[in-house]
Amino acid sequence: MTQQRISVESGNPTTRACFYYPLSVRFADTDCQGHVYFSNYLVYCDEALSAYLEAVGCGWRALRAQGLDFFFVDTGCQFKGRAYFEDQLHVHTKISRIGNSSFTGEMAVHRAVDGELIATGFITCVMVDRETGRPVPVPQSFRDSVATYEVGS
């Protein structure tokens, strides 16, 4: 799927994002109650964060070319509604914090047809040296790319 840039205000300032990742709920994503199984929302957030980083020029391949990688160190999700098989969803994504060696992506999962907020989530990552796996400072190029993308939208 292709990612797109839009301006959105979901009613919660922590979920304001200029980027969304569209996806379609697969049957395999649902549980016996017919709605998306809870852990799949973190998969959606992971996919959206990866697409966001690629869009700003800081995707996995670009980081690895610089001898860098990142590890997930904290995640969370709050459920606000339900999504079902074949629902079209938009995972609005932004980088909400960049620390010395870590950054946090925030996501808001909305149903595309009516904009209903289904879930919010976050992923905190630590930047590491690809060879040693030890934490390293977030590069200035990463900070600049995120700032340019966020301000430019």
N, C-alpha and C positions, 0 to 999 in steps of 0.2 A: 504494500500500500504506500501511497505517497503522503508525506506530511505537508501540512499547510500552516501558514501564518495568518492569524486573525487577531483582532482586539476583542476581549471578552471581559465582562465583569460578572462574576457568578453570585455576587451578593456577599462574598466572604473575601476580604482583602488578601488573605493568605493563599487564595486560589486564583488570583488574577494572573492571567498568562496570555502571551501573544502567540503561543504555539500550540497546536493540537495535533494529536496522532489519531487518525480514524481507524476503527477496527469493527469487525462484525463478530458477534458472539457465535461461536461454533457450538454444535450440539454437545461435543466433548467437554465444553467449558461448564456445562450445567450439571446440577445434582438431581437427586430423585425428587426434589420438590419443584423442579422445573426452572429454577433460576440459577444464575452464575454461582458456582461454588466459591466460597469466600476467598480461598488462597489464590484463585485466578486473578483477582484484582491486583495483587502484587506482581503477577506476570505481566498484566497490562501496563502497570506503572514502569516496570523494567523495560518493556518494549518502547514505551513512550520516551523514557529518559535516554535510551540509546539513540532513538531517532532525533531527539532534540540535540544531543551532543554532536551527532553527525551533521545536522543542519547548521550548527554554529562553527563547524570546522574543527571540532575537538572530539571526533569519534574515536572508537577503539583503535582503528588502524593508524590514525594520525598520532595518537598518544604512543602507541607501540613503536612507531618510527622515531620517536624522540627518546626511546628507552624507558617509557613510562607505562604504567597500568594503574588500575584502581580496583579496590576491594570494597564490597558492600559491608558496612559495619553496623548499620542500624536501619530498620524498616518499620513502617507502621501503616495501618489502614483503619479508617472509620467508615462504617456503612450507613448510608443515608436513605437508600431505596433499593430496588431490585432491578436487575436486567435479566432478560430472557433470550432464549435461542433466537437467532436472526436479528436481534436488536443491533442497530448501528450506534456505535458509541464514539465519542470524542474524548480523548484523554488530554486535557489541557495541562501543559507542563511549563515549569520555569525553574531556574536555579534561584533559590531563596537565600542561600548563604554560601559564602566562600571563606573558609578559615585559612590557617597557615598550611595545613596539609590535607584538609578535607573540604568537601562541598556537599550541599544538600539540595536535592531536587524535590519539588512539591508538585503533586498532581491532583487534578479534580476530574473525575470520570462523569461525563454527562451523556444522557441519551440524546442522540442527534436530532430526532424528530421534534422533541418538545423542550429540550434543554434541561430536563430534570437532573438534579445533582444526585448521582447514584452512590458515589464513594469519594473519599479524599485519601490521599496517601503521601508518604514521603520515603525517600531513600537517601541515606547518608553514606558517602563514599570517602575512602582515604586514598590519596594519590601515593603510589609506591614506585620504587625503582623496579623495573621489569626483571632484572637479574637477581637482585637480593630480596625483593619483597618487602623491603624496609620503607617506612614512610618518608616522603620527600615533600618539600614545599610545592604547593600548587603553582605551576609556571605562570609568569606574567602574561604569556600569550593566551593561556586559557582564560584568565581573568578579563583580558582585553576583548577576546572574542565573545564571551558571554555578555559583557557590558555593552558592546557595540550592537549585538543582536537585540538585547532587551530594550535599549534606548531607541534603536532605530525602528522599532515596530509601533 
